[in-house]
Amino acid sequence: MGGVTTRLHWSDQPYKWHINDGEEVFAVLAGRVEMRFRDNSGTEQRTLLETGDVFFASVGTEHVAIPVGEARILVVEREGSI
C-alpha cells in the first residue's frame, strides 16, 4: 500500500520502547493491551486498550505496547519502521 506496512501480531510479550519515523496505528483485534507513551514533556502516560480500540502514535511519539495476557494487534505503519 504505497510505503505502508500492515502486520498482525499475536503476542503475550511486551515490545520495546521506540520512536517511529512515521505515524503508527494499533488496532486491538482480541485481548487487552496497555499502551504506554511519553507526552511532549516526557511524562509517561498509560492507557488500557480493549478489543476494538485503536491507538494512534504520531511521528516522534515514544511508546511501547504491553499485552495483558495474549492479544492480537493489527499494526499499520510506514514501511521499514521498527
Secondary structure, DSSP 8 states (H G I E B T S, - for coil): --SEEEEEEEESS----B--SS-EEEEEEES-EEEEEE-TTS-EEEEEE-TT-EEEE-TT--EEEEESSSEEEEEEEETT--
